[in-house]
């Protein structure tokens, strides 16, 4: 069974404060909130901050958890992005937890380099590392994603996920290929294929998702078919999902 470590995905939502400066290239703000956090299972207090200085942006998120009537440090996430040039951005995300003595310890690091070209093509290399028993960072997953603009209406994105092997290197363990084509003024067709290696190392298509999405700005509908292979056999449809949304939220 292939085990893929999920890439760390963060969403920072900031509320501007009076700390902003008129210069859009140099600004900062912070916010805090208390809420009931279902995944954590307790009430949490979150403090967020954002700082932009020239080509460098730093976002921080600190989470405290309510225990025995008081808030205690629970998790810290720091995200630093540097605009290397007009097309390249480097980002590093560090996630910290707490050990049994309450000390802050690094739990995961994700480094990403994104190259985006004006024509819509680009490349993303993302490496996720976890500390070993001695605290040394070890790469646990690397993903390489490339996007090509094949025509004004057709875009193709391919990605390869690599995991550690017994020799200390990385071996491709999953590939995906997505083709997105605009077939009308408001209609897009998407096909995404997921491939896994068989015991001999040959790539086999395990799943295909085919979607047709129509969105005119007021109404959105989608029709998705999912096909899967059963033990290396031919692909067969296993589900179909049809959804419609209107401007009033129904």
N, C-alpha and C positions, 0 to 999 in steps of 0.2 A: 504494500500500500504506500502510495506517495504521500508524504506529509509536507505541506507547503506552509511556511510560516507567513502569516498575514502581515503585509506591510503596514506600518503604523500610519494611520490615517487620522489627522487632527483637523478640527474646525475651530478657528479662533474668532469669536464674535466680540468686538470691542465697542464700548460706548465712549465717545470723545469727552474729554474733560477740559477744564480751562487751561491745561498745560499745553495746548496746541500752539504752534507758531504760525505766522502767516505764510512762511515758505513751505510749499508742499513737499519739498525734498528733505526737509528737516522738521519732523513733528513727532509728538508722542501723546499718548493718552493711557488711561487706566480705568478699570471698573471692577466692581465686586458684587457678588450676589449670593444669597442663601437659598437653597432649594432641597427638596426631597429627591435624592438620587436613587432611582430604581436599581441600576446595576450594582451600586455599592451597597444598597440595602440600609442606608442611614441618611440623615440630613448632612448636607455638605455645604461648605463655604468656598466659593471660587473667587480668586483674584487674578485678573488678567491685565497685562500691560503690553504696549506696543511702542516701539521706538524706531524712527527712520532717520538715518544720518547719511546723506549722500546716496551711495549705491548699496548701503548696508541696512538691513531691516532685522530687528530682533523682537520676537514675540515670546512672552512668558505666561505660563498658566500654573498657578499654585492651588492645590485642592486640600482643604482641611476637612476632617470628618468629626462629627459630634459623637463623643464617647464620655459616658459618666458625667454628663452635664457640661462638658467643656470641649472646645474644638482642638484637635491634634493634627499635626502635619501628616498628610497621607500620600500625596503625589505631586511632583513638579515636572513640568515639560517646558523645555526651552528650544525655540526654533530660530535659527539664524540663517538669513539668506543674503547672498552677495551677488550683485549684478556684475559679472565679469566683463561683458561687452554687450553690444546691442542684441545679440542672439543667445547668449549663454548665461545661465544662472546656476549657482551652486548653493545648496541648502543642506544644513545638518540639523537633525532633531535629536535631542538628548532627553531621555525619560528617566526620572529618578523616583525611587520608592524609599521605604524606611526598613531598616533591619530590626532585629528583636530588641535592640537597645535604643531605638528611635533615631539612629543616625541616618543621614541621607546617603543613599547608595545608588550608583548608576545601574539601571536595569536594561536599557536598550539604547542603541544609537543607529540612526538611519541617515546615510549620506546620499545625496541625489545631485546629479548634474543634468540640467535640461538645456537642450539646444532647440530653439524654435526659429524657423525661417519665415520670411514674409509670405511665401506661397502656401503656407499651411503645413509643410513637412517639418520633421524634427526628430530628435532622438532623446531618450531619457535612460540614464543608467542609475539604478537605485540599489544600494547595498545596505542590508540590515545586519547589525552585529549585536551579540549578547556577551556579557562577561562570563568567563569560565570560573572554576572553583577558586582560582588564584587572582581573579579580578582582571585578567587580560581579555581584551575584546577579541572575539572570534566571529568571523562572518558566517551567518546561518542562512542567508539567502541573498541572491543577487538577481536582479531583473533588468533585462535590456529590452527597451521598447523603441521601435522605429515606425515613424509615420511617413507615408509617401502620398503626394498629391498626384494621382494618375491622370486626372483630367479636371476641368472646372467643376464637375459634378460628382467625381468619384475619388474617394480617399481610402487608403488601405493602411491598417496598423497591425504590425506583427510584434509579438513579445515572447521572450524566452525566460523561463524561471530556472535558476541553477541552485542546487543544494549541495552541501558538503558530501564528499565521498570518503571511502576508507583510506585513501592515499593522502588526505589532507588538502585536496583540491576541490574544485566545484564541477559538478556534472549537470547538464541540462536534464530537467525532470518534467517539464511541462512547456508546451508551446500553445500560443493562441494566435489566431489570425482573424481580423475584423475588416470587413469591407462595408463602407457606408456610401450610399449613392443617393443623390437627390434626383428623384424621378418626376417631380412636379414642383409647382411653386410652393406648395405647403407640405409635400410628402417626401419622406426619407425612408429608404429601405436599408436594413442592416442585417448582415449575416456574420455571426461569430462562431468560429470552429475552435474546439479545444482538443489538443492532441497529447497523448501520453506514450512513453516508450513501452514496447512489449518486452518479455524476458530476453529476447535477442537484440534489443536495442533499436528495433524498427519503430518508427512513429506511426501510431494508429489513431484515427479520429474517434474520440470517445463521445463527443457531444457537439451538436450544431444548434444554434439559436437563430431563428429567422424572424425578423420583426418588420412591420410596416407601421410607420408613425406619421400621422397627419396633424399638423398644428398651424392654425391660421391666426394665432394670437389671442383668440377668444375661446376656441374649442380645440381640444386635443383628444385624439383617439389613437390607440395602439392595438395591434394584433400580433401576438408572439406565439410561435410554434417552437417547441423544444424536442429535438430528436436525440436519442442516445443509443449506444451500442450495448448489447447484452452479451457480455463475456466474449468480446471479439467478433461478434456476429454483425450483420448489417444494421444500419441505423433504422430506428423505428420511432415514430412520434409517441411521446410519453405525456405531453401536456400541451394545452393551448390556452392562452390567456388573452381575453379581449377587455379593454378598458376604455372608458370615455369620461372626459372631464369638460365641464363648461365653465364659463367665466364666473358664474355664481357659486362655484365650488362643489357642485353635485357630481 
